[in-house]
Amino acid sequence: MKPLLSKTTKPFIIYVLIILVISIPVYYLVVDAIWKHELDEHNEIVAKKTERQLNNLGFSDQKNSEIVDLWHKIQPNTYISPLLSGDNLKDSIYITEKHNAFPSAEAIDRFRCYSTVIYLHQKPFRFLVETNIEESQETIFFISATTVFLFILMVGGLLFLNRRLSNSVWKPFRKTLDQLKNFNLNQQANIEFEETDIKEFDELNLSLSKLIDQNISVYRTQKEFTENASHELQTPLAILKNKLDILLQNDDLTEKQYQIVEEMHKALTRSSRINRNLLLLAKIDNSQFDNSEVIQFNELLEQSIQILQEHFEQKKIALHCDVSSNVEVKGNSSLLEVLVNNLILNAIRHTSVNGMISIRLTNSVFEVSNSGREALNQNLLFKRFSKLSTDNRGSGLGLAIIKQICKLQNWNITYRFEDQLHIFSIDIENMEQKK
C-alpha cells in the first residue's frame, strides 16, 4: 500500500516529465526558427543597403568593378557577381557548410545564405551574403539548457514544498489515526480529538466522535443483555433440570412417564448447553474477553486430552499425539480451552467405534484429524446450527464457536479430507504478524 502523498505526487511527476520531454524539442525548434528568421531579415537588409550605397556613389562601370573587387577582399562572405546565363532572377535562402574564411578557423562551419539580385546603374548582379550560424546554434543550446535547468529546479522546489506542506497539513489526520489505532472498545473510553484549523479534519473528528459514542452505547447495551441473559436464563433452566432429576428418581413413575421425563431432561440439557454457547458467542462477538494472556498451549492441550480420555476409551478410539514442548501463544486461556475441547469432542463425536484420532501441535500449527468415510460440506461447516451428521447430541454451535475464537485470535482454520481422514488445521501464527 502506498501513502496518499505518493499517489498524488506520482501522476504530477509523470505529467511534468512528459511536458518537459515534449517542450525541449519544441522550444529548440521555435527558438531556431526565430533565429533563422532574424538572420534572413538581416541578410536582406544588408543586400538592400549595399545596393543603395553603391548606386549613390555614382561611379562608372569600370570603377564599380574595382569597388566590387575591393569589396570581396575586405568583406568576406559577401559576394557580388555578374549574372550567369539562365539565371531565373529569383531570391533563395539555404544553408551550406564550408571552411571559415578566417585563417585561424580550421573546422567546417554552417552558413545561412541569402542570394538575391541587385541593380548597379541599371545592370543586374547576383548578390550573395553568408552568415555563420554556428554561434546561433550554441546560443540556442545554452538558452534551452538554461530553460530546462530552471524548469527542473522549479518542479523540484514544488515537490519539496508539497512534501513539507503535506507533512504539516496531514499531521492532525495522522494524530487522529493513531488515536483510533489505540482505541479499545472494552475500556469504553471516548476519544478526545484536538481541534484543528482545517475544516475537513474537524468535520471528520466530529463524525468519528459521534460514531464512537454510538458504538460504546450499543456495546454497553449488548453487554448488559448478555450478562442479564446469562443470569436470568441459566437460573430457571437449572431449576427445571433439578426438578426433572428429582422426578426421575420417583419410583411411582410408569415406564411411559419415565420415558417422557427422560426426553424432557435431554431436551432441557441440550437447551441449557445451547444457551451457554450462544452467550459465549455473543461475548466473543462483543470482544468481552481479555486476549493478552501468555499461554502454554502444549500444557493446556495435554490437560484436555487427559480429561477426555474416558471418551476415547468408551469408543475404543486409537489416539496418536505429536505435541511439541514449550509452545506459547497469546490469547485467553478460557477461550483456548473451549477451542481445544470443542475440536477434540467434535472429532470423537464423528469417529466410529475402533476409529482413529490424531492430534498434532507445533509452534505454527494445531491439527486434529479423525477417520471418516466422506468429506464434509464446507459451505455449512462453520455455520451455526448446521447439521453435518445425524448425531443430535451436539448443539450445532461447536465449530461456529471454534471459528469465532480463531477470528478473535487472528488465526486461520481450514478443513480438508485426505486419505479417509477429516483434518482440521489451525495456523496459530498471528496473521497480522506474518504480514
C-alpha positions in Angstrom: 0.0 0.0 0.0 1.2 3.5 -0.9 0.6 6.7 1.1 -1.8 9.3 -0.2 1.1 11.8 -1.0 2.8 9.3 -3.3 -0.4 8.6 -5.2 -1.0 12.3 -5.8 2.7 13.2 -6.5 3.4 10.3 -8.9 0.9 11.5 -11.6 2.1 15.0 -11.2 5.8 14.0 -11.7 4.8 11.9 -14.8 2.9 14.8 -16.3 5.7 17.2 -15.7 8.3 14.8 -17.2 6.1 14.3 -20.3 5.7 18.1 -20.7 9.5 18.5 -20.2 10.3 15.9 -22.8 7.9 17.5 -25.3 9.0 21.0 -24.5 12.7 20.5 -25.2 12.4 19.8 -29.0 9.5 22.3 -29.3 11.4 25.0 -27.6 14.5 24.3 -29.6 12.6 24.4 -32.9 10.8 27.6 -32.0 14.0 29.5 -31.0 15.8 28.1 -34.0 13.0 29.3 -36.4 13.0 32.8 -34.8 16.8 33.0 -35.0 16.8 32.0 -38.7 14.0 34.5 -39.5 16.0 37.3 -37.9 19.1 36.2 -39.8 17.2 36.2 -43.1 15.9 39.7 -42.4 19.4 40.9 -41.5 20.8 39.5 -44.8 18.0 41.1 -46.8 18.7 44.5 -45.2 22.5 44.1 -45.9 21.7 43.4 -49.6 19.4 46.4 -50.0 21.8 48.7 -48.1 24.7 47.6 -50.2 22.7 48.2 -53.5 21.6 51.7 -52.4 25.1 52.8 -51.2 26.9 51.6 -54.3 24.4 53.4 -56.6 24.7 56.6 -54.5 28.4 56.7 -55.2 27.8 57.4 -58.9 30.9 55.7 -60.2 31.4 54.4 -63.7 31.1 50.8 -64.5 34.8 50.3 -64.5 35.1 52.0 -61.1 32.2 49.8 -59.9 34.2 46.7 -60.9 37.2 47.9 -58.9 35.0 48.6 -55.9 33.4 45.1 -56.2 36.9 43.5 -56.3 37.9 45.6 -53.3 34.6 44.6 -51.6 35.4 40.9 -51.9 38.8 41.4 -50.3 37.7 43.4 -47.3 34.2 42.0 -46.8 34.4 38.2 -46.7 31.3 36.0 -47.0 29.6 38.7 -49.2 29.8 38.3 -53.0 28.7 40.5 -55.9 29.0 38.8 -59.3 27.5 39.3 -62.8 24.5 37.2 -63.7 25.1 33.9 -65.3 23.2 32.8 -68.3 19.9 31.1 -67.4 19.6 32.9 -64.0 16.0 32.9 -63.0 16.4 36.2 -61.1 14.7 34.7 -58.0 15.8 35.1 -54.4 16.9 31.9 -52.5 17.7 31.1 -48.9 19.7 28.0 -48.0 22.3 26.6 -45.6 25.8 25.4 -46.6 28.8 24.1 -44.9 32.4 25.1 -45.7 35.7 26.2 -44.1 35.6 29.6 -42.4 37.3 32.3 -44.4 39.4 33.4 -41.4 42.9 31.7 -41.3 42.5 30.7 -37.6 39.4 28.7 -38.3 40.1 25.1 -39.3 36.7 23.5 -38.6 33.8 23.4 -41.1 31.1 25.8 -40.2 27.5 26.1 -41.2 26.4 29.3 -43.0 22.9 30.7 -43.6 23.0 32.0 -47.2 20.8 34.7 -48.8 21.0 35.1 -52.6 19.2 38.0 -54.4 19.6 40.2 -57.5 20.7 43.8 -57.1 21.0 46.5 -59.8 24.1 48.7 -60.1 23.4 51.5 -62.7 20.6 49.5 -64.1 22.7 46.4 -64.6 21.7 43.2 -62.6 24.2 41.5 -60.4 23.8 38.4 -58.2 24.4 39.4 -54.5 25.2 36.6 -52.0 25.6 37.1 -48.3 26.6 34.2 -46.0 26.2 34.4 -42.2 27.9 32.0 -39.8 25.2 30.3 -37.7 27.4 28.1 -35.6 27.2 30.7 -32.8 23.4 30.8 -33.2 23.3 27.0 -32.6 25.4 27.4 -29.5 23.2 30.2 -28.3 20.0 28.2 -28.8 21.6 25.2 -27.0 22.6 27.3 -23.9 19.2 29.0 -23.8 17.4 25.7 -24.0 19.7 24.1 -21.4 19.2 27.1 -19.0 15.4 26.9 -19.5 15.4 23.1 -18.8 17.6 23.6 -15.7 15.2 26.3 -14.4 12.2 24.2 -15.2 13.7 21.2 -13.3 14.6 23.5 -10.4 11.1 24.8 -10.3 9.5 21.3 -10.3 11.9 20.1 -7.7 11.1 23.0 -5.5 7.4 22.5 -5.9 7.7 18.8 -5.0 9.9 19.7 -1.9 7.4 22.3 -0.8 4.5 19.9 -1.5 6.0 17.2 0.7 6.8 19.7 3.5 3.4 21.2 3.4 1.7 17.8 3.2 3.6 16.6 6.4 2.3 19.7 8.1 -1.3 19.6 6.7 -1.8 15.9 7.4 -0.4 16.0 10.9 -3.8 16.3 12.6 -5.1 13.4 10.4 -2.2 11.1 11.5 -2.8 12.0 15.1 -6.5 11.1 14.7 -5.4 7.8 13.1 -3.1 7.0 15.9 -5.8 7.6 18.5 -8.2 5.3 16.6 -5.5 2.6 16.5 -5.1 2.7 20.2 -8.9 2.8 20.9 -10.2 -0.2 22.8 -14.0 -0.8 22.9 -13.6 -2.9 26.1 -12.4 0.2 28.0 -15.5 2.1 27.0 -13.4 5.4 27.0 -14.2 8.0 24.4 -11.5 9.7 22.3 -10.9 13.5 22.8 -9.9 14.8 19.4 -8.0 18.1 19.3 -9.4 21.0 17.3 -7.6 21.9 14.1 -7.5 24.8 11.8 -8.7 22.6 8.9 -12.5 22.4 8.3 -12.5 18.9 6.8 -10.5 17.4 9.6 -12.7 19.0 12.2 -15.8 17.5 10.5 -14.1 14.1 10.4 -13.2 14.2 14.1 -16.8 15.3 14.9 -18.2 12.4 12.9 -15.8 9.9 14.5 -16.7 11.1 18.0 -20.4 10.6 17.2 -19.7 7.1 15.8 -17.6 6.1 18.8 -20.3 7.3 21.2 -22.9 5.3 19.4 -20.7 2.1 19.3 -19.9 2.5 23.0 -23.7 2.8 23.8 -24.5 -0.2 21.6 -21.7 -2.2 23.2 -22.9 -1.4 26.7 -26.4 -2.4 25.8 -25.3 -5.7 24.3 -23.0 -6.4 27.2 -25.8 -5.8 29.7 -28.1 -8.0 27.7 -25.7 -10.9 27.6 -25.0 -10.5 31.3 -28.7 -10.4 32.2 -29.5 -13.3 29.9 -26.7 -15.3 31.4 -28.2 -14.9 34.9 -31.9 -14.8 34.1 -31.9 -17.8 31.7 -29.5 -20.1 33.5 -31.3 -20.0 36.8 -34.8 -21.3 35.6 -33.1 -23.8 33.3 -31.1 -25.1 36.3 -34.2 -25.3 38.4 -36.1 -27.2 35.7 -33.3 -29.6 35.3 -33.1 -30.2 39.1 -36.8 -30.8 39.3 -36.6 -33.3 36.4 -33.7 -35.1 38.2 -35.9 -35.4 41.3 -38.8 -36.6 39.2 -36.7 -39.3 37.5 -35.9 -40.7 41.0 -39.5 -41.2 41.8 -40.4 -44.9 41.9 -44.1 -44.2 41.2 -43.5 -43.3 37.6 -44.7 -45.6 35.0 -42.4 -46.7 32.1 -44.1 -44.4 29.7 -44.0 -41.4 32.1 -40.3 -42.2 32.8 -39.5 -42.1 29.0 -41.3 -38.7 28.7 -39.4 -37.2 31.6 -36.1 -38.6 30.2 -36.8 -37.0 26.9 -37.7 -33.7 28.6 -34.4 -34.0 30.6 -32.3 -34.5 27.4 -34.0 -31.6 25.6 -33.6 -29.3 28.6 -29.9 -30.3 28.9 -29.4 -29.5 25.3 -31.2 -26.2 25.6 -29.0 -25.2 28.5 -25.9 -26.1 26.5 -27.2 -24.1 23.5 -27.9 -21.1 25.8 -24.4 -21.2 27.2 -22.9 -21.5 23.8 -25.0 -18.6 22.4 -24.0 -16.4 25.3 -20.3 -17.4 24.7 -20.6 -16.4 21.0 -22.2 -13.1 22.0 -19.4 -12.3 24.4 -16.8 -13.2 21.7 -18.5 -11.1 19.1 -18.6 -8.2 21.6 -14.9 -8.6 22.4 -15.6 -9.1 26.1 -12.5 -11.3 26.7 -9.0 -10.2 27.5 -6.8 -11.5 24.8 -3.4 -10.6 26.1 -2.5 -13.7 28.3 0.6 -15.8 27.5 -0.5 -19.4 27.5 1.5 -22.7 27.4 -0.6 -24.3 24.6 1.1 -27.8 25.0 0.3 -28.0 28.7 -3.4 -26.9 28.2 -3.7 -29.5 25.3 -2.3 -32.3 27.5 -4.7 -31.5 30.3 -7.7 -31.5 27.9 -6.6 -34.9 26.5 -6.4 -36.4 30.0 -9.9 -35.0 30.9 -11.4 -36.5 27.7 -9.5 -39.8 28.0 -12.7 -41.6 29.1 -14.4 -40.6 25.8 -11.6 -42.2 23.8 -11.9 -45.4 25.9 -15.7 -45.6 25.6 -15.5 -45.7 21.7 -12.2 -47.7 21.7 -10.6 -44.9 19.6 -6.9 -45.1 18.9 -5.2 -41.8 19.8 -2.0 -40.6 18.3 -0.4 -37.5 19.7 2.5 -35.4 18.4 2.8 -32.4 20.7 5.8 -30.1 20.8 7.0 -28.7 24.0 7.2 -25.0 25.0 4.5 -23.9 22.6 3.5 -20.4 23.7 0.6 -18.4 22.3 -1.0 -15.1 23.3 -4.7 -15.1 24.0 -7.4 -16.1 26.5 -6.9 -19.3 28.4 -10.6 -20.0 28.8 -11.4 -19.5 25.2 -8.4 -21.6 24.1 -9.6 -24.4 26.4 -13.1 -24.2 24.8 -11.5 -24.3 21.3 -9.4 -27.4 22.2 -12.2 -29.3 23.9 -14.8 -28.5 21.1 -12.4 -29.6 18.4 -11.5 -32.9 20.1 -15.1 -33.6 21.2 -16.2 -32.9 17.6 -13.7 -35.4 16.4 -14.7 -38.0 19.0 -18.4 -37.5 18.2 -17.9 -38.1 14.5 -15.5 -41.0 14.8 -16.9 -44.5 14.6 -16.1 -47.2 17.2 -12.5 -48.6 16.8 -11.6 -45.5 14.8 -8.5 -43.3 15.0 -7.9 -39.7 16.1 -4.6 -37.9 15.6 -3.6 -34.7 17.4 -0.5 -32.6 16.3 0.8 -29.4 17.8 3.8 -27.4 16.7 4.9 -23.8 17.1 2.9 -22.9 14.0 0.1 -25.5 13.6 -2.6 -27.2 15.8 -4.2 -30.0 13.9 -6.9 -32.6 14.8 -7.7 -35.4 12.4 -10.1 -38.3 12.7 -11.1 -41.2 10.5 -14.1 -40.9 8.3 -15.8 -42.1 5.1 -16.6 -39.0 3.0 -15.8 -35.3 3.0 -18.0 -32.7 4.9 -19.9 -29.9 3.2 -17.5 -26.9 3.6 -20.3 -24.5 2.8 -22.1 -25.5 6.0 -19.1 -26.4 8.1 -18.7 -23.4 10.3 -22.3 -22.1 10.2 -24.4 -22.0 13.3 -26.9 -24.9 13.8 -25.8 -26.6 10.6 -26.1 -30.4 10.8 -23.3 -32.3 9.2 -24.4 -35.7 10.6 -27.4 -37.5 12.1 -25.9 -37.1 15.6 -28.3 -34.9 17.7 -26.2 -34.8 20.8 -24.3 -31.6 19.8 -25.7 -28.1 20.0 -24.7 -27.2 16.4 -22.5 -24.4 17.6 -19.2 -26.1 18.3 -17.5 -25.4 15.0 -19.0 -21.9 14.9 -17.5 -21.2 18.3 -14.1 -22.5 17.1 -14.3 -20.3 14.1 -15.1 -17.2 16.2 -12.3 -17.9 18.6 -9.8 -18.3 15.7 -11.1 -15.0 14.3 -10.5 -13.3 17.7 -7.0 -14.8 17.9 -6.2 -13.8 14.2 -5.7 -17.5 13.5 -6.8 -19.2 10.3 -8.7 -22.5 10.4 -9.0 -24.8 7.4 -10.6 -28.2 6.7 -9.6 -30.9 4.2 -10.4 -34.6 3.6 -7.4 -36.7 2.8 -6.7 -40.5 2.9 -10.1 -41.1 4.6 -9.3 -38.5 7.3 -11.2 -35.4 8.4 -8.4 -32.8 9.1 -9.0 -29.6 10.9 -5.8 -27.4 10.8 -5.4 -24.1 12.7 -2.5 -21.8 11.8 -1.6 -20.5 15.3 0.8 -17.9 14.0 -0.8 -14.4 14.1 -1.8 -13.4 10.6 -1.1 -9.7 11.2 2.5 -10.5 12.3 3.0 -12.7 9.2 2.1 -9.8 7.0 
